[in-house]
Amino acid sequence: MLKKLADSDEGKAVAAALERLNQRDQALWAADCAEHVLPFFEAKCPGEVRPREAIEAARAWARGEIRCGAARKAALAAHAAAREAGDGAAVAAARAAGHAAATTHVARHSAGAGLYAAKAAFISGGHEGLDRERKWQLERLADG
């Protein structure tokens, strides 16, 4: 599904817009995408903080408060939480958070955050949810 999302017109528009951003701004956008769908995870895994901590790590790195290694650890922890989630939308939301934090290490992970956020929205709300999420993502990039 992620390849299909990436190859869509919206996916290509997101990728093109991300290429124009510096790594710091990509991390911030990725964190926003992950936070936008985080409720899907938190509803299924109340009290589990690893994805939220990964989002916070991406933002802290962008502000120069932590180093890449700390954000990378948070990314790995979010992906571990995803493996334990057991619900498709929750898994995708946690993976979006992991990719947001991983953007600090490799900028291209920002696209992964957007793709997993879109996947979470699709699993939760079908094509309407996906369309709303992609529109929101593109608007966020235009505002950035």
Secondary structure, DSSP 4 states (H G I P E B T S, - for coil): -HHHHHHSHHHHHHHHHHHTS-HHHHHHHHHHHHHHHHHHHHHHSTT--HHHHHHHHHHHHHTTSS-HHHHHHHHHHHHHHHHHH-SHHHHHHHHHHHHHHHTTT-TTHHHHHHHHHHHHHHHHHHHHHHHHHHHHHHHHHHH-
